[in-house]
Structure formats: structure tokens, C-alpha cells
């Protein structure tokens, strides 16, 4: 199943890395979009993680999050 997924979306040539959501190892404004799958609810500092996300995404582009359970997250996103 995983092999089919990787083949379908041509993911074999991607570079996968593990990093710190509060200190992303990327330059400013390098991504067209950022997706987060239930990750923000698990960080120790949601405002800092959001700052990092919006730092690395290009201005005028988007951030997608699949979990809005946290009231802190809702409040932080309302300021962007």
C-alpha cells in the first residue's frame, strides 16, 4: 500500500527530515503552502509554532491545519 502511494504521487525523490516545529530548519518564505495534520495540538508553544509556520510560507500563500480543537489555537489563528 505504501509503495503504491509513493509511486502514485512520485514521492521517492523527496527528502524527508525530522525537525523542531518551534525552530524550523528553513529560510523565510520558501513554501507555497504548509499543511499540519493534528500537529499543533501537540506542541508546547502554539504561538511560536504558528510564527514558524507563517515565517516559512510565502506571503499571500496558505497554511492548512486539520485540527482546531484548542481554544488557544483558535485565538492565535484569528490574529493572522
mmCIF file of the N, C-alpha and C atoms, coordinates in Angstrom:
data_MODEL
# 
_entry.id   MODEL 
# 
loop_
_atom_site.group_PDB 
_atom_site.id 
_atom_site.type_symbol 
_atom_site.label_atom_id 
_atom_site.label_alt_id 
_atom_site.label_comp_id 
_atom_site.label_asym_id 
_atom_site.label_entity_id 
_atom_site.label_seq_id 
_atom_site.pdbx_PDB_ins_code 
_atom_site.Cartn_x 
_atom_site.Cartn_y 
_atom_site.Cartn_z 
_atom_site.occupancy 
_atom_site.B_iso_or_equiv 
_atom_site.pdbx_formal_charge 
_atom_site.auth_seq_id 
_atom_site.auth_comp_id 
_atom_site.auth_asym_id 
_atom_site.auth_atom_id 
_atom_site.pdbx_PDB_model_num 
ATOM 1   N N  . UNK A 1 1  ? 0.822  -1.188 0.000  1.00 0.00 ? 1  UNK A N  1 
ATOM 2   C CA . UNK A 1 1  ? 0.000  0.000  0.000  1.00 0.00 ? 1  UNK A CA 1 
ATOM 3   C C  . UNK A 1 1  ? 0.874  1.263  0.000  1.00 0.00 ? 1  UNK A C  1 
ATOM 4   N N  . UNK A 1 2  ? 1.855  1.318  0.861  1.00 0.00 ? 2  UNK A N  1 
ATOM 5   C CA . UNK A 1 2  ? 2.745  2.480  0.922  1.00 0.00 ? 2  UNK A CA 1 
ATOM 6   C C  . UNK A 1 2  ? 3.499  2.659  -0.396 1.00 0.00 ? 2  UNK A C  1 
ATOM 7   N N  . UNK A 1 3  ? 3.958  1.566  -0.972 1.00 0.00 ? 3  UNK A N  1 
ATOM 8   C CA . UNK A 1 3  ? 4.679  1.636  -2.242 1.00 0.00 ? 3  UNK A CA 1 
ATOM 9   C C  . UNK A 1 3  ? 3.782  2.197  -3.337 1.00 0.00 ? 3  UNK A C  1 
ATOM 10  N N  . UNK A 1 4  ? 2.529  1.773  -3.365 1.00 0.00 ? 4  UNK A N  1 
ATOM 11  C CA . UNK A 1 4  ? 1.584  2.299  -4.359 1.00 0.00 ? 4  UNK A CA 1 
ATOM 12  C C  . UNK A 1 4  ? 1.382  3.800  -4.170 1.00 0.00 ? 4  UNK A C  1 
ATOM 13  N N  . UNK A 1 5  ? 1.245  4.223  -2.942 1.00 0.00 ? 5  UNK A N  1 
ATOM 14  C CA . UNK A 1 5  ? 1.066  5.651  -2.640 1.00 0.00 ? 5  UNK A CA 1 
ATOM 15  C C  . UNK A 1 5  ? 2.277  6.453  -3.105 1.00 0.00 ? 5  UNK A C  1 
ATOM 16  N N  . UNK A 1 6  ? 3.471  5.978  -2.766 1.00 0.00 ? 6  UNK A N  1 
ATOM 17  C CA . UNK A 1 6  ? 4.700  6.680  -3.157 1.00 0.00 ? 6  UNK A CA 1 
ATOM 18  C C  . UNK A 1 6  ? 4.850  6.716  -4.676 1.00 0.00 ? 6  UNK A C  1 
ATOM 19  N N  . UNK A 1 7  ? 4.514  5.622  -5.337 1.00 0.00 ? 7  UNK A N  1 
ATOM 20  C CA . UNK A 1 7  ? 4.590  5.588  -6.795 1.00 0.00 ? 7  UNK A CA 1 
ATOM 21  C C  . UNK A 1 7  ? 3.568  6.532  -7.425 1.00 0.00 ? 7  UNK A C  1 
ATOM 22  N N  . UNK A 1 8  ? 2.366  6.511  -6.907 1.00 0.00 ? 8  UNK A N  1 
ATOM 23  C CA . UNK A 1 8  ? 1.291  7.342  -7.467 1.00 0.00 ? 8  UNK A CA 1 
ATOM 24  C C  . UNK A 1 8  ? 1.636  8.822  -7.394 1.00 0.00 ? 8  UNK A C  1 
ATOM 25  N N  . UNK A 1 9  ? 2.180  9.256  -6.292 1.00 0.00 ? 9  UNK A N  1 
ATOM 26  C CA . UNK A 1 9  ? 2.464  10.679 -6.092 1.00 0.00 ? 9  UNK A CA 1 
ATOM 27  C C  . UNK A 1 9  ? 3.936  11.037 -6.289 1.00 0.00 ? 9  UNK A C  1 
ATOM 28  N N  . UNK A 1 10 ? 4.693  10.092 -6.837 1.00 0.00 ? 10 UNK A N  1 
ATOM 29  C CA . UNK A 1 10 ? 6.110  10.319 -7.146 1.00 0.00 ? 10 UNK A CA 1 
ATOM 30  C C  . UNK A 1 10 ? 6.876  10.892 -5.949 1.00 0.00 ? 10 UNK A C  1 
ATOM 31  N N  . UNK A 1 11 ? 6.759  10.220 -4.824 1.00 0.00 ? 11 UNK A N  1 
ATOM 32  C CA . UNK A 1 11 ? 7.369  10.701 -3.581 1.00 0.00 ? 11 UNK A CA 1 
ATOM 33  C C  . UNK A 1 11 ? 8.750  10.131 -3.307 1.00 0.00 ? 11 UNK A C  1 
ATOM 34  N N  . UNK A 1 12 ? 9.226  9.212  -4.128 1.00 0.00 ? 12 UNK A N  1 
ATOM 35  C CA . UNK A 1 12 ? 10.514 8.568  -3.849 1.00 0.00 ? 12 UNK A CA 1 
ATOM 36  C C  . UNK A 1 12 ? 11.669 9.546  -3.856 1.00 0.00 ? 12 UNK A C  1 
ATOM 37  N N  . UNK A 1 13 ? 11.587 10.602 -4.634 1.00 0.00 ? 13 UNK A N  1 
ATOM 38  C CA . UNK A 1 13 ? 12.704 11.535 -4.743 1.00 0.00 ? 13 UNK A CA 1 
ATOM 39  C C  . UNK A 1 13 ? 12.630 12.693 -3.756 1.00 0.00 ? 13 UNK A C  1 
ATOM 40  N N  . UNK A 1 14 ? 11.628 12.696 -2.897 1.00 0.00 ? 14 UNK A N  1 
ATOM 41  C CA . UNK A 1 14 ? 11.540 13.739 -1.879 1.00 0.00 ? 14 UNK A CA 1 
ATOM 42  C C  . UNK A 1 14 ? 12.541 13.503 -0.766 1.00 0.00 ? 14 UNK A C  1 
ATOM 43  N N  . UNK A 1 15 ? 12.923 14.556 -0.136 1.00 0.00 ? 15 UNK A N  1 
ATOM 44  C CA . UNK A 1 15 ? 13.824 14.471 1.017  1.00 0.00 ? 15 UNK A CA 1 
ATOM 45  C C  . UNK A 1 15 ? 12.985 14.615 2.278  1.00 0.00 ? 15 UNK A C  1 
ATOM 46  N N  . UNK A 1 16 ? 13.001 13.612 3.114  1.00 0.00 ? 16 UNK A N  1 
ATOM 47  C CA . UNK A 1 16 ? 12.245 13.623 4.364  1.00 0.00 ? 16 UNK A CA 1 
ATOM 48  C C  . UNK A 1 16 ? 13.182 13.977 5.496  1.00 0.00 ? 16 UNK A C  1 
ATOM 49  N N  . UNK A 1 17 ? 12.724 14.837 6.408  1.00 0.00 ? 17 UNK A N  1 
ATOM 50  C CA . UNK A 1 17 ? 13.556 15.164 7.557  1.00 0.00 ? 17 UNK A CA 1 
ATOM 51  C C  . UNK A 1 17 ? 12.710 15.365 8.789  1.00 0.00 ? 17 UNK A C  1 
ATOM 52  N N  . UNK A 1 18 ? 13.349 15.218 9.901  1.00 0.00 ? 18 UNK A N  1 
ATOM 53  C CA . UNK A 1 18 ? 12.701 15.412 11.187 1.00 0.00 ? 18 UNK A CA 1 
ATOM 54  C C  . UNK A 1 18 ? 13.232 16.711 11.759 1.00 0.00 ? 18 UNK A C  1 
ATOM 55  N N  . UNK A 1 19 ? 12.345 17.528 12.302 1.00 0.00 ? 19 UNK A N  1 
ATOM 56  C CA . UNK A 1 19 ? 12.788 18.808 12.831 1.00 0.00 ? 19 UNK A CA 1 
ATOM 57  C C  . UNK A 1 19 ? 11.965 19.247 14.027 1.00 0.00 ? 19 UNK A C  1 
ATOM 58  N N  . UNK A 1 20 ? 12.236 20.432 14.480 1.00 0.00 ? 20 UNK A N  1 
ATOM 59  C CA . UNK A 1 20 ? 11.581 21.031 15.633 1.00 0.00 ? 20 UNK A CA 1 
ATOM 60  C C  . UNK A 1 20 ? 10.551 22.039 15.133 1.00 0.00 ? 20 UNK A C  1 
ATOM 61  N N  . UNK A 1 21 ? 9.284  21.836 15.450 1.00 0.00 ? 21 UNK A N  1 
ATOM 62  C CA . UNK A 1 21 ? 8.209  22.722 14.989 1.00 0.00 ? 21 UNK A CA 1 
ATOM 63  C C  . UNK A 1 21 ? 8.365  24.142 15.515 1.00 0.00 ? 21 UNK A C  1 
ATOM 64  N N  . UNK A 1 22 ? 9.135  24.311 16.575 1.00 0.00 ? 22 UNK A N  1 
ATOM 65  C CA . UNK A 1 22 ? 9.343  25.639 17.146 1.00 0.00 ? 22 UNK A CA 1 
ATOM 66  C C  . UNK A 1 22 ? 10.581 26.325 16.592 1.00 0.00 ? 22 UNK A C  1 
ATOM 67  N N  . UNK A 1 23 ? 11.316 25.617 15.753 1.00 0.00 ? 23 UNK A N  1 
ATOM 68  C CA . UNK A 1 23 ? 12.531 26.162 15.150 1.00 0.00 ? 23 UNK A CA 1 
ATOM 69  C C  . UNK A 1 23 ? 12.768 25.437 13.818 1.00 0.00 ? 23 UNK A C  1 
ATOM 70  N N  . UNK A 1 24 ? 11.935 25.745 12.826 1.00 0.00 ? 24 UNK A N  1 
ATOM 71  C CA . UNK A 1 24 ? 12.000 25.035 11.543 1.00 0.00 ? 24 UNK A CA 1 
ATOM 72  C C  . UNK A 1 24 ? 13.311 25.332 10.815 1.00 0.00 ? 24 UNK A C  1 
ATOM 73  N N  . UNK A 1 25 ? 13.932 24.305 10.241 1.00 0.00 ? 25 UNK A N  1 
ATOM 74  C CA . UNK A 1 25 ? 15.242 24.470 9.597  1.00 0.00 ? 25 UNK A CA 1 
ATOM 75  C C  . UNK A 1 25 ? 15.150 24.954 8.145  1.00 0.00 ? 25 UNK A C  1 
ATOM 76  N N  . UNK A 1 26 ? 14.366 26.015 7.921  1.00 0.00 ? 26 UNK A N  1 
ATOM 77  C CA . UNK A 1 26 ? 14.182 26.550 6.577  1.00 0.00 ? 26 UNK A CA 1 
ATOM 78  C C  . UNK A 1 26 ? 14.315 28.068 6.588  1.00 0.00 ? 26 UNK A C  1 
ATOM 79  N N  . UNK A 1 27 ? 14.655 28.614 5.432  1.00 0.00 ? 27 UNK A N  1 
ATOM 80  C CA . UNK A 1 27 ? 14.730 30.070 5.287  1.00 0.00 ? 27 UNK A CA 1 
ATOM 81  C C  . UNK A 1 27 ? 13.315 30.657 5.296  1.00 0.00 ? 27 UNK A C  1 
ATOM 82  N N  . UNK A 1 28 ? 13.224 31.958 5.382  1.00 0.00 ? 28 UNK A N  1 
ATOM 83  C CA . UNK A 1 28 ? 11.939 32.652 5.350  1.00 0.00 ? 28 UNK A CA 1 
ATOM 84  C C  . UNK A 1 28 ? 11.286 32.534 3.975  1.00 0.00 ? 28 UNK A C  1 
ATOM 85  N N  . UNK A 1 29 ? 9.977  32.406 3.972  1.00 0.00 ? 29 UNK A N  1 
ATOM 86  C CA . UNK A 1 29 ? 9.154  32.458 2.757  1.00 0.00 ? 29 UNK A CA 1 
ATOM 87  C C  . UNK A 1 29 ? 9.637  31.542 1.629  1.00 0.00 ? 29 UNK A C  1 
ATOM 88  N N  . UNK A 1 30 ? 9.767  30.256 1.932  1.00 0.00 ? 30 UNK A N  1 
ATOM 89  C CA . UNK A 1 30 ? 10.227 29.311 0.911  1.00 0.00 ? 30 UNK A CA 1 
ATOM 90  C C  . UNK A 1 30 ? 9.145  28.349 0.422  1.00 0.00 ? 30 UNK A C  1 
ATOM 91  N N  . UNK A 1 31 ? 8.016  28.269 1.100  1.00 0.00 ? 31 UNK A N  1 
ATOM 92  C CA . UNK A 1 31 ? 6.985  27.302 0.738  1.00 0.00 ? 31 UNK A CA 1 
ATOM 93  C C  . UNK A 1 31 ? 5.717  27.990 0.237  1.00 0.00 ? 31 UNK A C  1 
ATOM 94  N N  . UNK A 1 32 ? 5.065  27.361 -0.751 1.00 0.00 ? 32 UNK A N  1 
ATOM 95  C CA . UNK A 1 32 ? 3.785  27.863 -1.255 1.00 0.00 ? 32 UNK A CA 1 
ATOM 96  C C  . UNK A 1 32 ? 2.647  27.536 -0.293 1.00 0.00 ? 32 UNK A C  1 
ATOM 97  N N  . UNK A 1 33 ? 2.800  26.468 0.450  1.00 0.00 ? 33 UNK A N  1 
ATOM 98  C CA . UNK A 1 33 ? 1.771  26.050 1.400  1.00 0.00 ? 33 UNK A CA 1 
ATOM 99  C C  . UNK A 1 33 ? 2.423  25.247 2.521  1.00 0.00 ? 33 UNK A C  1 
ATOM 100 N N  . UNK A 1 34 ? 1.778  25.238 3.659  1.00 0.00 ? 34 UNK A N  1 
ATOM 101 C CA . UNK A 1 34 ? 2.200  24.412 4.786  1.00 0.00 ? 34 UNK A CA 1 
ATOM 102 C C  . UNK A 1 34 ? 0.965  23.660 5.253  1.00 0.00 ? 34 UNK A C  1 
ATOM 103 N N  . UNK A 1 35 ? 1.097  22.358 5.454  1.00 0.00 ? 35 UNK A N  1 
ATOM 104 C CA . UNK A 1 35 ? -0.005 21.565 5.989  1.00 0.00 ? 35 UNK A CA 1 
ATOM 105 C C  . UNK A 1 35 ? 0.403  21.012 7.348  1.00 0.00 ? 35 UNK A C  1 
ATOM 106 N N  . UNK A 1 36 ? -0.576 20.934 8.236  1.00 0.00 ? 36 UNK A N  1 
ATOM 107 C CA . UNK A 1 36 ? -0.328 20.396 9.575  1.00 0.00 ? 36 UNK A CA 1 
ATOM 108 C C  . UNK A 1 36 ? -1.455 19.426 9.879  1.00 0.00 ? 36 UNK A C  1 
ATOM 109 N N  . UNK A 1 37 ? -1.112 18.186 10.146 1.00 0.00 ? 37 UNK A N  1 
ATOM 110 C CA . UNK A 1 37 ? -2.115 17.172 10.464 1.00 0.00 ? 37 UNK A CA 1 
ATOM 111 C C  . UNK A 1 37 ? -2.091 16.847 11.946 1.00 0.00 ? 37 UNK A C  1 
ATOM 112 N N  . UNK A 1 38 ? -2.914 17.491 12.712 1.00 0.00 ? 38 UNK A N  1 
ATOM 113 C CA . UNK A 1 38 ? -3.031 17.270 14.155 1.00 0.00 ? 38 UNK A CA 1 
ATOM 114 C C  . UNK A 1 38 ? -1.732 17.535 14.904 1.00 0.00 ? 38 UNK A C  1 
ATOM 115 N N  . UNK A 1 39 ? -0.860 18.331 14.335 1.00 0.00 ? 39 UNK A N  1 
ATOM 116 C CA . UNK A 1 39 ? 0.427  18.589 14.972 1.00 0.00 ? 39 UNK A CA 1 
ATOM 117 C C  . UNK A 1 39 ? 0.406  19.744 15.956 1.00 0.00 ? 39 UNK A C  1 
ATOM 118 N N  . UNK A 1 40 ? -0.355 20.779 15.665 1.00 0.00 ? 40 UNK A N  1 
ATOM 119 C CA . UNK A 1 40 ? -0.318 21.968 16.521 1.00 0.00 ? 40 UNK A CA 1 
ATOM 120 C C  . UNK A 1 40 ? -0.839 21.696 17.924 1.00 0.00 ? 40 UNK A C  1 
ATOM 121 N N  . UNK A 1 41 ? -1.758 20.780 18.056 1.00 0.00 ? 41 UNK A N  1 
ATOM 122 C CA . UNK A 1 41 ? -2.282 20.481 19.399 1.00 0.00 ? 41 UNK A CA 1 
ATOM 123 C C  . UNK A 1 41 ? -1.244 19.792 20.274 1.00 0.00 ? 41 UNK A C  1 
ATOM 124 N N  . UNK A 1 42 ? -0.152 19.328 19.662 1.00 0.00 ? 42 UNK A N  1 
ATOM 125 C CA . UNK A 1 42 ? 0.862  18.585 20.402 1.00 0.00 ? 42 UNK A CA 1 
ATOM 126 C C  . UNK A 1 42 ? 2.137  19.363 20.676 1.00 0.00 ? 42 UNK A C  1 
ATOM 127 N N  . UNK A 1 43 ? 2.226  20.607 20.241 1.00 0.00 ? 43 UNK A N  1 
ATOM 128 C CA . UNK A 1 43 ? 3.440  21.378 20.507 1.00 0.00 ? 43 UNK A CA 1 
ATOM 129 C C  . UNK A 1 43 ? 3.332  22.051 21.871 1.00 0.00 ? 43 UNK A C  1 
ATOM 130 N N  . UNK A 1 44 ? 4.457  22.392 22.434 1.00 0.00 ? 44 UNK A N  1 
ATOM 131 C CA . UNK A 1 44 ? 4.473  23.018 23.762 1.00 0.00 ? 44 UNK A CA 1 
ATOM 132 C C  . UNK A 1 44 ? 4.199  24.510 23.712 1.00 0.00 ? 44 UNK A C  1 
ATOM 133 N N  . UNK A 1 45 ? 4.325  25.112 22.521 1.00 0.00 ? 45 UNK A N  1 
ATOM 134 C CA . UNK A 1 45 ? 4.139  26.555 22.394 1.00 0.00 ? 45 UNK A CA 1 
ATOM 135 C C  . UNK A 1 45 ? 3.462  26.842 21.047 1.00 0.00 ? 45 UNK A C  1 
ATOM 136 N N  . UNK A 1 46 ? 2.133  26.833 21.052 1.00 0.00 ? 46 UNK A N  1 
ATOM 137 C CA . UNK A 1 46 ? 1.374  27.015 19.815 1.00 0.00 ? 46 UNK A CA 1 
ATOM 138 C C  . UNK A 1 46 ? 1.676  28.352 19.143 1.00 0.00 ? 46 UNK A C  1 
ATOM 139 N N  . UNK A 1 47 ? 1.715  29.467 19.864 1.00 0.00 ? 47 UNK A N  1 
ATOM 140 C CA . UNK A 1 47 ? 2.037  30.734 19.196 1.00 0.00 ? 47 UNK A CA 1 
ATOM 141 C C  . UNK A 1 47 ? 3.388  30.709 18.484 1.00 0.00 ? 47 UNK A C  1 
ATOM 142 N N  . UNK A 1 48 ? 4.383  30.101 19.100 1.00 0.00 ? 48 UNK A N  1 
ATOM 143 C CA . UNK A 1 48 ? 5.715  30.013 18.477 1.00 0.00 ? 48 UNK A CA 1 
ATOM 144 C C  . UNK A 1 48 ? 5.675  29.128 17.231 1.00 0.00 ? 48 UNK A C  1 
ATOM 145 N N  . UNK A 1 49 ? 4.956  28.004 17.300 1.00 0.00 ? 49 UNK A N  1 
ATOM 146 C CA . UNK A 1 49 ? 4.836  27.119 16.140 1.00 0.00 ? 49 UNK A CA 1 
ATOM 147 C C  . UNK A 1 49 ? 4.140  27.843 14.991 1.00 0.00 ? 49 UNK A C  1 
ATOM 148 N N  . UNK A 1 50 ? 3.094  28.611 15.287 1.00 0.00 ? 50 UNK A N  1 
ATOM 149 C CA . UNK A 1 50 ? 2.410  29.379 14.249 1.00 0.00 ? 50 UNK A CA 1 
ATOM 150 C C  . UNK A 1 50 ? 3.328  30.438 13.650 1.00 0.00 ? 50 UNK A C  1 
ATOM 151 N N  . UNK A 1 51 ? 4.101  31.093 14.493 1.00 0.00 ? 51 UNK A N  1 
ATOM 152 C CA . UNK A 1 51 ? 5.077  32.066 13.988 1.00 0.00 ? 51 UNK A CA 1 
ATOM 153 C C  . UNK A 1 51 ? 6.030  31.406 12.995 1.00 0.00 ? 51 UNK A C  1 
ATOM 154 N N  . UNK A 1 52 ? 6.494  30.207 13.319 1.00 0.00 ? 52 UNK A N  1 
ATOM 155 C CA . UNK A 1 52 ? 7.410  29.484 12.439 1.00 0.00 ? 52 UNK A CA 1 
ATOM 156 C C  . UNK A 1 52 ? 6.734  29.103 11.126 1.00 0.00 ? 52 UNK A C  1 
ATOM 157 N N  . UNK A 1 53 ? 5.494  28.649 11.215 1.00 0.00 ? 53 UNK A N  1 
ATOM 158 C CA . UNK A 1 53 ? 4.763  28.274 10.005 1.00 0.00 ? 53 UNK A CA 1 
ATOM 159 C C  . UNK A 1 53 ? 4.623  29.477 9.087  1.00 0.00 ? 53 UNK A C  1 
ATOM 160 N N  . UNK A 1 54 ? 4.176  30.591 9.633  1.00 0.00 ? 54 UNK A N  1 
ATOM 161 C CA . UNK A 1 54 ? 3.961  31.770 8.799  1.00 0.00 ? 54 UNK A CA 1 
ATOM 162 C C  . UNK A 1 54 ? 5.268  32.427 8.375  1.00 0.00 ? 54 UNK A C  1 
ATOM 163 N N  . UNK A 1 55 ? 6.348  32.114 9.049  1.00 0.00 ? 55 UNK A N  1 
ATOM 164 C CA . UNK A 1 55 ? 7.667  32.605 8.632  1.00 0.00 ? 55 UNK A CA 1 
ATOM 165 C C  . UNK A 1 55 ? 8.134  31.887 7.366  1.00 0.00 ? 55 UNK A C  1 
ATOM 166 N N  . UNK A 1 56 ? 7.904  30.574 7.284  1.00 0.00 ? 56 UNK A N  1 
ATOM 167 C CA . UNK A 1 56 ? 8.434  29.808 6.156  1.00 0.00 ? 56 UNK A CA 1 
ATOM 168 C C  . UNK A 1 56 ? 7.508  29.764 4.943  1.00 0.00 ? 56 UNK A C  1 
ATOM 169 N N  . UNK A 1 57 ? 6.232  30.093 5.132  1.00 0.00 ? 57 UNK A N  1 
ATOM 170 C CA . UNK A 1 57 ? 5.311  30.105 3.992  1.00 0.00 ? 57 UNK A CA 1 
ATOM 171 C C  . UNK A 1 57 ? 5.399  31.474 3.312  1.00 0.00 ? 57 UNK A C  1 
ATOM 172 N N  . UNK A 1 58 ? 5.351  31.454 1.979  1.00 0.00 ? 58 UNK A N  1 
ATOM 173 C CA . UNK A 1 58 ? 5.440  32.705 1.224  1.00 0.00 ? 58 UNK A CA 1 
ATOM 174 C C  . UNK A 1 58 ? 4.247  33.604 1.545  1.00 0.00 ? 58 UNK A C  1 
ATOM 175 N N  . UNK A 1 59 ? 4.480  34.893 1.559  1.00 0.00 ? 59 UNK A N  1 
ATOM 176 C CA . UNK A 1 59 ? 3.400  35.849 1.815  1.00 0.00 ? 59 UNK A CA 1 
ATOM 177 C C  . UNK A 1 59 ? 2.318  35.688 0.754  1.00 0.00 ? 59 UNK A C  1 
ATOM 178 N N  . UNK A 1 60 ? 1.083  35.687 1.195  1.00 0.00 ? 60 UNK A N  1 
ATOM 179 C CA . UNK A 1 60 ? -0.034 35.531 0.272  1.00 0.00 ? 60 UNK A CA 1 
ATOM 180 C C  . UNK A 1 60 ? -0.394 34.088 -0.021 1.00 0.00 ? 60 UNK A C  1 
ATOM 181 N N  . UNK A 1 61 ? 0.363  33.139 0.546  1.00 0.00 ? 61 UNK A N  1 
ATOM 182 C CA . UNK A 1 61 ? 0.063  31.720 0.339  1.00 0.00 ? 61 UNK A CA 1 
ATOM 183 C C  . UNK A 1 61 ? -0.638 31.178 1.571  1.00 0.00 ? 61 UNK A C  1 
ATOM 184 N N  . UNK A 1 62 ? -0.768 29.867 1.691  1.00 0.00 ? 62 UNK A N  1 
ATOM 185 C CA . UNK A 1 62 ? -1.665 29.328 2.691  1.00 0.00 ? 62 UNK A CA 1 
ATOM 186 C C  . UNK A 1 62 ? -1.042 28.332 3.646  1.00 0.00 ? 62 UNK A C  1 
ATOM 187 N N  . UNK A 1 63 ? -1.723 28.206 4.800  1.00 0.00 ? 63 UNK A N  1 
ATOM 188 C CA . UNK A 1 63 ? -1.414 27.212 5.812  1.00 0.00 ? 63 UNK A CA 1 
ATOM 189 C C  . UNK A 1 63 ? -2.694 26.428 6.051  1.00 0.00 ? 63 UNK A C  1 
ATOM 190 N N  . UNK A 1 64 ? -2.603 25.098 6.066  1.00 0.00 ? 64 UNK A N  1 
ATOM 191 C CA . UNK A 1 64 ? -3.762 24.246 6.302  1.00 0.00 ? 64 UNK A CA 1 
ATOM 192 C C  . UNK A 1 64 ? -3.520 23.438 7.570  1.00 0.00 ? 64 UNK A C  1 
ATOM 193 N N  . UNK A 1 65 ? -4.526 23.406 8.436  1.00 0.00 ? 65 UNK A N  1 
ATOM 194 C CA . UNK A 1 65 ? -4.442 22.646 9.672  1.00 0.00 ? 65 UNK A CA 1 
ATOM 195 C C  . UNK A 1 65 ? -5.695 21.791 9.788  1.00 0.00 ? 65 UNK A C  1 
ATOM 196 N N  . UNK A 1 66 ? -5.541 20.553 10.186 1.00 0.00 ? 66 UNK A N  1 
ATOM 197 C CA . UNK A 1 66 ? -6.687 19.653 10.249 1.00 0.00 ? 66 UNK A CA 1 
ATOM 198 C C  . UNK A 1 66 ? -7.288 19.533 11.646 1.00 0.00 ? 66 UNK A C  1 
ATOM 199 N N  . UNK A 1 67 ? -6.819 20.295 12.596 1.00 0.00 ? 67 UNK A N  1 
ATOM 200 C CA . UNK A 1 67 ? -7.321 20.177 13.963 1.00 0.00 ? 67 UNK A CA 1 
ATOM 201 C C  . UNK A 1 67 ? -7.471 21.556 14.589 1.00 0.00 ? 67 UNK A C  1 
ATOM 202 N N  . UNK A 1 68 ? -8.699 21.915 14.928 1.00 0.00 ? 68 UNK A N  1 
ATOM 203 C CA . UNK A 1 68 ? -8.950 23.208 15.564 1.00 0.00 ? 68 UNK A CA 1 
ATOM 204 C C  . UNK A 1 68 ? -9.628 23.024 16.911 1.00 0.00 ? 68 UNK A C  1 
ATOM 205 N N  . UNK A 1 69 ? -9.252 22.005 17.634 1.00 0.00 ? 69 UNK A N  1 
ATOM 206 C CA . UNK A 1 69 ? -9.885 21.714 18.917 1.00 0.00 ? 69 UNK A CA 1 
ATOM 207 C C  . UNK A 1 69 ? -9.459 22.671 20.016 1.00 0.00 ? 69 UNK A C  1 
ATOM 208 N N  . UNK A 1 70 ? -8.286 23.174 19.937 1.00 0.00 ? 70 UNK A N  1 
ATOM 209 C CA . UNK A 1 70 ? -7.735 24.000 21.003 1.00 0.00 ? 70 UNK A CA 1 
ATOM 210 C C  . UNK A 1 70 ? -8.252 25.431 20.915 1.00 0.00 ? 70 UNK A C  1 
ATOM 211 N N  . UNK A 1 71 ? -8.751 25.961 22.018 1.00 0.00 ? 71 UNK A N  1 
ATOM 212 C CA . UNK A 1 71 ? -9.195 27.358 22.067 1.00 0.00 ? 71 UNK A CA 1 
ATOM 213 C C  . UNK A 1 71 ? -8.008 28.297 21.859 1.00 0.00 ? 71 UNK A C  1 
ATOM 214 N N  . UNK A 1 72 ? -6.838 27.903 22.344 1.00 0.00 ? 72 UNK A N  1 
ATOM 215 C CA . UNK A 1 72 ? -5.645 28.721 22.136 1.00 0.00 ? 72 UNK A CA 1 
ATOM 216 C C  . UNK A 1 72 ? -5.339 28.813 20.653 1.00 0.00 ? 72 UNK A C  1 
ATOM 217 N N  . UNK A 1 73 ? -5.449 27.703 19.954 1.00 0.00 ? 73 UNK A N  1 
ATOM 218 C CA . UNK A 1 73 ? -5.185 27.685 18.519 1.00 0.00 ? 73 UNK A CA 1 
ATOM 219 C C  . UNK A 1 73 ? -6.177 28.573 17.784 1.00 0.00 ? 73 UNK A C  1 
ATOM 220 N N  . UNK A 1 74 ? -7.454 28.484 18.130 1.00 0.00 ? 74 UNK A N  1 
ATOM 221 C CA . UNK A 1 74 ? -8.474 29.322 17.502 1.00 0.00 ? 74 UNK A CA 1 
ATOM 222 C C  . UNK A 1 74 ? -8.148 30.804 17.707 1.00 0.00 ? 74 UNK A C  1 
ATOM 223 N N  . UNK A 1 75 ? -7.764 31.159 18.918 1.00 0.00 ? 75 UNK A N  1 
ATOM 224 C CA . UNK A 1 75 ? -7.440 32.550 19.236 1.00 0.00 ? 75 UNK A CA 1 
ATOM 225 C C  . UNK A 1 75 ? -6.214 33.009 18.449 1.00 0.00 ? 75 UNK A C  1 
ATOM 226 N N  . UNK A 1 76 ? -5.180 32.179 18.381 1.00 0.00 ? 76 UNK A N  1 
ATOM 227 C CA . UNK A 1 76 ? -3.962 32.551 17.670 1.00 0.00 ? 76 UNK A CA 1 
ATOM 228 C C  . UNK A 1 76 ? -4.222 32.711 16.183 1.00 0.00 ? 76 UNK A C  1 
ATOM 229 N N  . UNK A 1 77 ? -4.990 31.820 15.590 1.00 0.00 ? 77 UNK A N  1 
ATOM 230 C CA . UNK A 1 77 ? -5.271 31.905 14.160 1.00 0.00 ? 77 UNK A CA 1 
ATOM 231 C C  . UNK A 1 77 ? -6.120 33.113 13.808 1.00 0.00 ? 77 UNK A C  1 
ATOM 232 N N  . UNK A 1 78 ? -6.895 33.602 14.743 1.00 0.00 ? 78 UNK A N  1 
ATOM 233 C CA . UNK A 1 78 ? -7.757 34.750 14.453 1.00 0.00 ? 78 UNK A CA 1 
ATOM 234 C C  . UNK A 1 78 ? -6.941 36.033 14.248 1.00 0.00 ? 78 UNK A C  1 
ATOM 235 N N  . UNK A 1 79 ? -5.677 36.045 14.697 1.00 0.00 ? 79 UNK A N  1 
ATOM 236 C CA . UNK A 1 79 ? -4.879 37.260 14.534 1.00 0.00 ? 79 UNK A CA 1 
ATOM 237 C C  . UNK A 1 79 ? -4.165 37.299 13.199 1.00 0.00 ? 79 UNK A C  1 
ATOM 238 N N  . UNK A 1 80 ? -4.160 36.201 12.455 1.00 0.00 ? 80 UNK A N  1 
ATOM 239 C CA . UNK A 1 80 ? -3.467 36.163 11.164 1.00 0.00 ? 80 UNK A CA 1 
ATOM 240 C C  . UNK A 1 80 ? -4.421 36.516 10.049 1.00 0.00 ? 80 UNK A C  1 
# 
